[in-house]
Amino acid sequence: MRGDFYHELAPVNSTMVTMAKAVRESMRQASTALLAADQSLAREVTVRAAEIGVLYRVVQDRVLDLIAGRQPVAGDLRMVLTASSAAADLERMGALAVLVARAALRRHPAPAVVAELAELFREMSTVGDDMAAKIVLALADHDAVLAAQLDGDDDAMDRLHRQLFSVMLSPDWPLGVEAAVDGALLGRYYERYADHAVNVGRHVVSLVAVEAQ
Amino acid sequence: MRGDFYHELAPVNSTMVTMAKAVRESMRQASTALLAADQSLAREVTVRAAEIGVLYRVVQDRVLDLIAGRQPVAGDLRMVLTASSAAADLERMGALAVLVARAALRRHPAPAVVAELAELFREMSTVGDDMAAKIVLALADHDAVLAAQLDGDDDAMDRLHRQLFSVMLSPDWPLGVEAAVDGALLGRYYERYADHAVNVGRHVVSLVAVEAQ
């Protein structure tokens, strides 16, 4: 355990845990807003995005201070830079939650997700939320085992994503173009959310590997 | 002009220019493949993506070496880190070109873009290509004026993107769900391509601002 530099990285990591919690809450609210056509919840997501933006800048500033103040090299430097890039992934996950919330608002008071796709989106949002929960814990506890599970979760998300397209593109699809266009874009947002979660997981795995050196 | 550190950053910048050229060429090929249903061109894009990945790792390694070897602080450090983040944007632009190429392959020998949308996609690809061309030049010449034009180009892309949706969602849309789903996703890829180009432009603007200090 490289106790010294690990200690220095703690404030960066701690802000990233706060960020991850805010991102998770944001996507939970966005998903509920989407499935229940809840307008006020959707608006909360756009407010929370500003908080996530502030946290992201805090991480970036701390990374700069850390590099300038401690001048880390090799593994330590790599560790700080992957933390910075994982924070960018978290910020993007927050932005995707905003896109989901905006989709909910765009069709309000009608639900943006038609009944035929609601179950699939419920599953996608559950998989996404499980992944976000793992990120929070993996970052907080430096748990590489949990972080490594994210690849498998991402496969589950990809399966749901493919299923979504096969439903919408089947000759039996009873609904029009608008519902399918909304479905395609929303599916893409959840799929990207999962991709970014995987990146954050990889950061935790590499962080733990460096720590163990 | 801070001649010293500027000189050190030159190899990073030079690799980023090569990356930007490869990304531009990649999206040009993907767009042609898409509009002309050209299968072999679409395959070239997926090959080129590997080259872009290698160039991205070269940039990352050079950034690490530079920080570890020169231990820059303040503006110099910020400059290296924004270069690294702009390289991540370029890498993502290459990935979006692959998604466009894959869409072209998925519907081959039919064109993935229906005749009704071909003109709009031609315009989106032209705007995207102009933006990529500006990035190449702005990075090569440290041209902040050119880089600052990218925001306006992005507005043009957003207008085309909105136009795309109004065509697909109009009651007169003569085609089915599949064409609209493809259109929605492809539109999203071009729109994101432009967003990342704007980020690269911001890097050049901040680079030039630091240089001028």
Boltz contact constraints between the chains, C-beta under 6 A:
constraints:
  - contact:
      token1: [A, 67]
      token2: [B, 77]
      max_distance: 6.0
  - contact:
      token1: [A, 68]
      token2: [B, 73]
      max_distance: 6.0
  - contact:
      token1: [A, 68]
      token2: [B, 77]
      max_distance: 6.0
  - contact:
      token1: [A, 71]
      token2: [B, 71]
      max_distance: 6.0
  - contact:
      token1: [A, 73]
      token2: [B, 68]
      max_distance: 6.0
  - contact:
      token1: [A, 77]
      token2: [B, 67]
      max_distance: 6.0
  - contact:
      token1: [A, 77]
      token2: [B, 68]
      max_distance: 6.0
  - contact:
      token1: [A, 169]
      token2: [B, 178]
      max_distance: 6.0
  - contact:
      token1: [A, 173]
      token2: [B, 177]
      max_distance: 6.0
  - contact:
      token1: [A, 177]
      token2: [B, 173]
      max_distance: 6.0
  - contact:
      token1: [A, 177]
      token2: [B, 177]
      max_distance: 6.0
  - contact:
      token1: [A, 177]
      token2: [B, 180]
      max_distance: 6.0
  - contact:
      token1: [A, 178]
      token2: [B, 169]
      max_distance: 6.0
  - contact:
      token1: [A, 180]
      token2: [B, 177]
      max_distance: 6.0
  - contact:
      token1: [A, 180]
      token2: [B, 181]
      max_distance: 6.0
  - contact:
      token1: [A, 181]
      token2: [B, 180]
      max_distance: 6.0
  - contact:
      token1: [A, 181]
      token2: [B, 184]
      max_distance: 6.0
  - contact:
      token1: [A, 184]
      token2: [B, 181]
      max_distance: 6.0
  - contact:
      token1: [A, 184]
      token2: [B, 184]
      max_distance: 6.0
  - contact:
      token1: [A, 184]
      token2: [B, 185]
      max_distance: 6.0
  - contact:
      token1: [A, 185]
      token2: [B, 184]
      max_distance: 6.0
